[in-house]
Amino acid sequence: MITDQETNFVYLSDLLKEKCPEVYRQLLKAFERSKIKFGFLPGSRDLWVVDFMPLQVRKDYFVQYTYDPDYLKSRKFANTKSNSEEVCTKIGITPNRVSIILDGGNIVKHKKKVILTSKVFKDNPDYPEHNLVAEIKNQLHVDQVIVIPQEPKDFIGHADSMVRFINEKTVLVNRYPKDKIYGEFGLSLRSSLRNAGLYLVDLPYTAWQNPDGNDATGCYINFLEVGDFIFYPVFARLGDQTTEIVLKENFKDRELIDIDCKDLAKLGGVLNCATWNILSS
């Protein structure tokens, strides 16, 4: 897999300027200052471009999973489902298309391993679980596929709002509360990661407190990593400062840039959701 640190180009939805102008302004200013090349995905129907765009396995090889999430099948959200084939054609990418249903936001990647939630089993009920994991492992050319439990109350079921790689052996993980709902889940999540041979570093997480389950405010782990830069969300909450400290301690060779994401988070996602970064020529 192409890691986020290896990427050098960021795509955004062409709707971002309209839907979230302040984040649009901040990102473009930060990209220009950091000399990061960027572009826009024409014809995207929502902001969350990582979900419907393909995964880059090698510089010249992309895998496109079937984008057919159950949470967009109601009449209310049907018109927000982007046509990934059409968008890829417009930017000159021809990915290898496979039939497995899987959103890009449910893949957290490193060079030879990926993490995804058990939502993938619900979305592909006709696949025996072992066969499904083996297929994904083969398609992405990785040695290890790590399946973690789906977060309570999260109907989307994406791993990129729960865990991120620091390096091959260490991951950031949300610090969940030890209450009746999240206590047992938190233990199960941490056990699945440790059993996979990973070391864990806690990062603040307060999105569980939001009255609106679609509000991502407080989800700090959903940052954008591209090249030597990490663009991380801030929300004018107490967790902002702690997040900066943790990231500085664990990404000492990167430049950290904070982006005010209060408006974006209210729409249901944060920076990794709203970006698709690749290794380009």
HELIX and SHEET records of a PDB file:
HELIX    1   1 ASP A    4  GLU A    6  5                                   3    
HELIX    2   2 LEU A   16  LYS A   19  1                                   4    
HELIX    3   3 PRO A   21  SER A   34  1                                  14    
HELIX    4   4 VAL A   49  PHE A   52  1                                   4    
HELIX    5   5 ASP A   70  LEU A   72  5                                   3    
HELIX    6   6 ALA A   78  THR A   80  5                                   3    
HELIX    7   7 SER A   84  LYS A   90  1                                   7    
HELIX    8   8 GLY A  104  ASN A  106  5                                   3    
HELIX    9   9 LYS A  119  ASP A  123  1                                   5    
HELIX   10  10 GLU A  129  LEU A  140  1                                  12    
HELIX   11  11 ALA A  159  SER A  161  5                                   3    
HELIX   12  12 GLY A  183  ASN A  195  1                                  13    
HELIX   13  13 ALA A  207  GLN A  209  5                                   3    
HELIX   14  14 GLY A  239  ASN A  250  1                                  12    
HELIX   15  15 LYS A  262  LYS A  266  1                                   5    
SHEET    1   A 3 LYS A  37  LEU A  41  0                                        
SHEET    2   A 3 PHE A   9  SER A  13  1                                        
SHEET    3   A 3 THR A 275  ILE A 278 -1                                        
SHEET    1   B 3 LEU A  55  ARG A  58  0                                        
SHEET    2   B 3 TYR A  61  THR A  66 -1                                        
SHEET    3   B 3 ASN A  96  ILE A 101  1                                        
SHEET    1   C 3 VAL A 108  LYS A 109  0                                        
SHEET    2   C 3 LYS A 113  THR A 117 -1                                        
SHEET    3   C 3 GLN A 144  ILE A 148  1                                        
SHEET    1   D 3 VAL A 163  ASN A 167  0                                        
SHEET    2   D 3 THR A 170  ASN A 174 -1                                        
SHEET    3   D 3 TYR A 199  LEU A 203  1                                        
SHEET    1   E 3 LEU A 224  VAL A 226  0                                        
SHEET    2   E 3 PHE A 229  VAL A 234 -1                                        
SHEET    3   E 3 GLU A 255  ASP A 260  1                                        
END                                                                             
